[in-house]
Amino acid sequence: MQDVLIIGNGFDLYHKLPTRYTDFLFLVRNWDSFYREYTNNIKNDSYKRDHEQIAVRVDDYGKLTKEALEDFVKNASTINPERIDLLNDIISKNAWIKYFMKSGYEKEGWIDFEGEIEKVLVYIERIFHGEINQAAGKLLSATLDPDLFNMIKLLNESTNSLQINVGVISEMEIRSLIFGETKKKLLEELHLALNDLIEALDIYLGEFVENIKPWVYSEQIKALSSINILNFNAKWHSVALDVALGQISKSQKPRKFKEI
């Protein structure tokens, strides 16, 4: 009978991999300089589909650092330029990324990240279901709850669909907002942006995290030979799984290890 290895939350972090949402946002904050230097390097060093993992200077907790980004730039040939160009396009216009950057988001957990998205949607319901009616002919900041007012400002700055007058708002503007197509367009924009954000995270995982040569892995798991693997978070743990099996690439994963 084969043993079953169950992998859950924290498996990737144990192996010092920068898989936190804040690691991705760190890349976004430093994207302009990274993309410029990467683009210059890849011109002189063409992409190699088959390559070894590279040593990357994450910190002692496995968090992404500026030194780590320098290591990726020096090894530009390990990163697919087509995927990086797509990531650049998403970062430059994605409403959710703009929101997280402008809001100063710093929580590390994926539950917190998804909870922040839910919070935005709750505030959108508040905007379009009456609370703004009391602001007709008044200064918006002096009428609405401060948190709701700040959310309106953030969405104004992060999206193309919501452009509410944050000064003195008229009754006509409020009626147009509530009874027009603004809410529908805003939700459609955020839905599309969420799909793009998911793709951006996938690119980050595939082109950055998977390229890291790990410096921490489990000797106990490495010693296992024939097991079934139950992975509750395949996207974020697949790389860490290879680490645990002895720093081997996906293409070299032994057939005796089977994910179920």
C-alpha positions in Angstrom: 0.0 0.0 0.0 1.3 3.4 -0.9 1.5 6.3 1.6 -0.5 9.5 1.0 1.3 12.8 1.4 -1.2 15.6 2.1 0.0 19.1 1.2 -1.9 22.1 2.6 -1.4 25.8 3.3 2.1 27.0 4.2 3.9 24.2 2.3 5.4 26.7 -0.2 6.4 29.2 2.6 8.2 26.5 4.5 10.4 26.1 1.5 11.2 29.8 1.4 9.4 30.5 -1.9 8.1 34.0 -2.5 4.5 33.0 -3.1 2.7 35.6 -1.0 0.5 38.0 -2.7 2.7 40.7 -1.2 5.6 39.2 -3.1 3.7 39.7 -6.4 2.8 43.3 -5.3 6.5 43.9 -4.5 7.3 42.9 -8.1 4.6 45.3 -9.3 6.0 48.2 -7.3 9.4 47.6 -8.8 8.1 46.6 -12.3 9.2 49.6 -14.3 12.9 49.3 -13.5 12.8 45.5 -13.7 11.0 45.4 -17.1 13.4 48.0 -18.5 16.5 46.1 -17.4 15.1 42.7 -18.4 14.2 44.0 -21.9 17.7 45.3 -22.4 19.3 42.0 -21.2 17.0 39.6 -23.2 18.0 41.4 -26.4 21.6 40.1 -26.0 20.7 36.7 -24.4 17.8 34.8 -26.1 15.3 32.8 -24.1 16.2 29.2 -23.4 13.2 27.0 -22.8 15.3 24.3 -21.2 17.4 25.7 -18.4 18.5 25.1 -14.8 16.9 26.9 -11.9 18.8 29.9 -10.7 20.0 31.2 -7.3 17.8 34.1 -6.2 18.5 36.3 -3.2 15.2 36.2 -1.3 15.4 37.2 2.3 15.5 34.8 5.3 11.7 34.5 5.2 11.6 33.7 1.5 10.3 37.2 0.6 11.1 38.8 -2.7 13.8 41.5 -2.6 15.4 44.0 -5.0 18.4 41.8 -5.1 16.2 38.9 -6.2 14.9 41.0 -9.1 18.5 41.8 -10.0 19.2 38.0 -10.1 16.3 37.5 -12.5 17.5 40.3 -14.7 21.0 38.7 -14.9 19.4 35.5 -15.9 17.0 37.0 -18.4 17.3 34.0 -20.7 15.4 31.8 -18.1 12.2 34.0 -18.4 9.9 33.8 -21.4 9.8 37.3 -23.0 6.3 36.8 -24.5 4.9 36.0 -21.0 6.8 39.0 -19.6 5.3 41.3 -22.2 1.9 40.0 -21.4 2.5 40.6 -17.7 3.6 44.1 -18.5 0.4 44.8 -20.4 -1.7 43.5 -17.5 0.2 45.5 -14.8 -0.1 48.7 -16.8 -3.9 48.7 -17.0 -5.4 46.2 -14.5 -8.0 47.8 -12.2 -7.4 45.4 -9.3 -3.6 45.9 -9.4 -4.1 49.6 -9.4 -6.5 49.3 -6.5 -4.1 47.2 -4.4 -1.2 49.5 -5.1 -3.1 52.7 -4.3 -4.7 51.3 -1.2 -1.3 50.4 0.3 -2.3 46.8 0.8 0.2 44.9 2.9 -1.5 41.7 4.3 0.3 38.5 3.3 -2.4 35.8 3.4 -4.4 34.7 0.4 -7.5 34.8 2.5 -6.9 38.5 3.3 -6.3 39.2 -0.4 -9.6 37.6 -1.4 -11.3 39.2 1.5 -10.2 42.6 0.2 -11.8 41.9 -3.1 -15.0 41.0 -1.3 -14.8 44.2 0.7 -14.7 46.3 -2.5 -17.8 44.5 -3.9 -19.7 45.2 -0.6 -18.8 48.9 -0.8 -20.0 49.0 -4.4 -23.4 47.8 -3.3 -23.4 50.5 -0.7 -22.6 53.1 -3.3 -25.4 52.1 -5.6 -28.1 51.4 -3.0 -29.0 54.7 -1.5 -26.3 56.0 0.8 -25.1 58.5 -1.8 -28.7 60.0 -2.1 -28.1 62.0 1.1 -25.2 63.8 -0.5 -27.2 65.7 -3.2 -26.1 69.3 -3.3 -23.5 68.7 -0.6 -19.8 68.1 -0.3 -19.4 64.3 -0.7 -16.6 64.0 1.9 -18.7 65.8 4.5 -21.7 63.6 4.0 -20.6 60.0 3.5 -19.0 57.7 5.9 -15.2 58.3 5.6 -14.5 54.7 4.6 -17.1 54.8 1.9 -15.8 58.1 0.6 -12.2 56.7 0.5 -13.4 53.7 -1.4 -15.1 55.9 -4.0 -11.8 57.8 -4.4 -9.9 54.6 -4.8 -12.3 53.2 -7.4 -12.3 56.5 -9.2 -8.5 56.3 -9.5 -8.3 52.6 -10.3 -11.1 52.0 -12.8 -12.4 53.6 -16.0 -16.1 52.9 -15.3 -16.6 54.8 -12.0 -16.0 58.5 -12.1 -18.0 60.1 -9.3 -17.7 63.8 -8.5 -16.0 63.8 -5.1 -16.8 67.5 -4.6 -20.3 68.8 -4.5 -22.4 66.3 -6.3 -25.8 67.2 -7.8 -29.0 65.3 -7.6 -28.9 64.8 -11.4 -25.4 63.2 -11.1 -26.7 60.9 -8.4 -29.7 59.8 -10.4 -27.5 59.1 -13.4 -25.2 57.1 -11.3 -27.9 55.0 -9.6 -30.3 54.5 -12.6 -27.7 54.4 -15.4 -25.3 51.7 -16.6 -22.4 52.7 -14.3 -22.7 49.8 -11.9 -23.1 47.2 -14.7 -20.0 48.6 -16.5 -18.0 48.8 -13.3 -18.7 45.1 -12.3 -17.9 44.0 -15.8 -14.6 45.8 -15.8 -13.7 44.4 -12.4 -14.7 40.9 -13.5 -12.4 41.1 -16.6 -9.7 42.6 -14.5 -9.9 39.8 -12.0 -9.4 37.2 -14.8 -6.4 39.2 -15.9 -5.1 39.4 -12.4 -5.3 35.6 -12.1 -3.3 35.2 -15.3 -0.7 37.7 -14.0 -0.3 35.7 -10.8 0.1 32.5 -12.9 2.8 34.2 -15.0 4.6 35.3 -11.8 4.5 31.8 -10.5 5.6 30.2 -13.7 8.3 32.7 -14.8 9.7 33.8 -11.5 9.0 31.3 -8.6 9.5 28.2 -10.7 12.9 29.4 -11.8 14.2 29.7 -8.3 16.8 27.2 -7.1 15.6 26.6 -3.6 17.9 26.5 -0.6 15.5 24.9 1.8 13.7 21.6 1.4 12.4 18.7 3.4 14.8 15.8 3.8 12.0 13.7 5.2 9.9 14.1 2.1 12.9 13.7 -0.2 13.5 10.3 1.4 10.0 9.0 0.3 9.9 6.8 -2.7 6.5 5.7 -3.8 3.5 7.9 -2.6 0.3 9.5 -3.7 0.1 13.2 -3.3 -3.1 15.1 -2.3 -2.5 18.8 -3.0 -5.1 21.3 -1.7 -3.5 24.2 -3.5 -2.0 23.0 -6.7 -1.2 26.4 -8.2 0.9 27.7 -5.3 2.3 24.4 -4.1 3.4 22.6 -7.3 6.8 24.3 -7.3 7.3 23.7 -3.6 6.4 20.0 -4.2 9.4 19.7 -6.6 11.5 21.3 -4.0 10.5 18.8 -1.4 11.3 15.9 -3.8 14.9 17.0 -3.9 15.1 20.1 -6.1 14.1 18.4 -9.3 12.3 20.0 -12.2 8.8 19.2 -13.2 9.9 17.3 -16.3 12.1 15.1 -14.1 9.5 14.3 -11.4 9.5 10.5 -10.7 6.6 8.6 -12.1 6.1 6.9 -8.7 4.8 10.3 -7.3 1.2 10.7 -8.3 -0.9 13.7 -7.6 -4.5 12.8 -6.7 
